[in-house]
Amino acid sequence: FHVYLPMSTMKKLLVLSIALSAGAAFAEPDMDKYNKSCAVCHASGAANAPKTGDAAAWEPRMAKGMDALVQSVQNGLNAMPPKGMCFECSDEDYKALIVYMAKPAE
């Protein structure tokens, strides 16, 4: 028995499974850090930031891999300043926050 899925569906399932498995490996996000730093742009999509909970917007970013995403946060990318304005965040904090933001909204 075989199920054939379009390539776009397969990619979405792969990214979602990576995000979910990554979520299991990372600690819960510090919501205080999210609210003080990330939410400023990611809650509204300001400056073209991918919105929290918009899995489709996060899909191509998550496909780059967590190490690349953490590097982007540390160095800044486009309108996002270095460290995403969370200067007390560790790499583990960034990972947990990225996974939180990339999860589909419930």
Contacts in CASP RR format, 6 or more apart in sequence:
PFRMAT RR
TARGET T0000
AUTHOR 0000-0000-0000
METHOD contacts of the structure
MODEL  1
FHVYLPMSTMKKLLVLSIALSAGAAFAEPDMDKYNKSCAVCHASGAANAP
KTGDAAAWEPRMAKGMDALVQSVQNGLNAMPPKGMCFECSDEDYKALIVY
MAKPAE
5 13 0 8 1.000
11 59 0 8 1.000
11 63 0 8 1.000
12 59 0 8 1.000
15 55 0 8 1.000
15 59 0 8 1.000
15 62 0 8 1.000
15 63 0 8 1.000
16 55 0 8 1.000
16 104 0 8 1.000
18 62 0 8 1.000
18 63 0 8 1.000
18 65 0 8 1.000
19 55 0 8 1.000
19 58 0 8 1.000
19 62 0 8 1.000
19 99 0 8 1.000
19 102 0 8 1.000
19 103 0 8 1.000
20 103 0 8 1.000
22 66 0 8 1.000
22 95 0 8 1.000
22 99 0 8 1.000
23 96 0 8 1.000
23 99 0 8 1.000
23 103 0 8 1.000
26 92 0 8 1.000
26 95 0 8 1.000
26 96 0 8 1.000
26 99 0 8 1.000
27 92 0 8 1.000
27 96 0 8 1.000
28 96 0 8 1.000
29 93 0 8 1.000
29 96 0 8 1.000
29 97 0 8 1.000
29 99 0 8 1.000
29 100 0 8 1.000
30 93 0 8 1.000
30 96 0 8 1.000
30 97 0 8 1.000
33 86 0 8 1.000
33 88 0 8 1.000
33 89 0 8 1.000
33 93 0 8 1.000
33 97 0 8 1.000
34 97 0 8 1.000
34 100 0 8 1.000
34 101 0 8 1.000
36 85 0 8 1.000
36 86 0 8 1.000
37 84 0 8 1.000
37 85 0 8 1.000
37 86 0 8 1.000
37 89 0 8 1.000
38 52 0 8 1.000
38 84 0 8 1.000
38 86 0 8 1.000
38 97 0 8 1.000
38 101 0 8 1.000
39 52 0 8 1.000
40 46 0 8 1.000
40 85 0 8 1.000
41 47 0 8 1.000
41 49 0 8 1.000
41 79 0 8 1.000
41 80 0 8 1.000
42 49 0 8 1.000
42 50 0 8 1.000
42 51 0 8 1.000
42 52 0 8 1.000
42 101 0 8 1.000
43 51 0 8 1.000
43 52 0 8 1.000
44 51 0 8 1.000
45 51 0 8 1.000
47 78 0 8 1.000
47 79 0 8 1.000
47 80 0 8 1.000
48 78 0 8 1.000
48 79 0 8 1.000
49 79 0 8 1.000
49 80 0 8 1.000
50 57 0 8 1.000
50 58 0 8 1.000
50 61 0 8 1.000
50 101 0 8 1.000
50 102 0 8 1.000
51 57 0 8 1.000
52 100 0 8 1.000
52 101 0 8 1.000
52 105 0 8 1.000
53 101 0 8 1.000
53 102 0 8 1.000
53 103 0 8 1.000
53 104 0 8 1.000
53 105 0 8 1.000
54 105 0 8 1.000
55 102 0 8 1.000
55 103 0 8 1.000
55 104 0 8 1.000
55 105 0 8 1.000
58 101 0 8 1.000
58 102 0 8 1.000
61 69 0 8 1.000
61 102 0 8 1.000
62 69 0 8 1.000
62 102 0 8 1.000
66 95 0 8 1.000
66 98 0 8 1.000
69 94 0 8 1.000
69 98 0 8 1.000
70 91 0 8 1.000
70 94 0 8 1.000
70 95 0 8 1.000
70 98 0 8 1.000
72 80 0 8 1.000
73 80 0 8 1.000
73 83 0 8 1.000
73 84 0 8 1.000
73 94 0 8 1.000
73 98 0 8 1.000
74 82 0 8 1.000
74 83 0 8 1.000
74 91 0 8 1.000
74 94 0 8 1.000
75 82 0 8 1.000
76 82 0 8 1.000
76 83 0 8 1.000
76 84 0 8 1.000
83 89 0 8 1.000
86 93 0 8 1.000
86 94 0 8 1.000
86 97 0 8 1.000
89 97 0 8 1.000
END
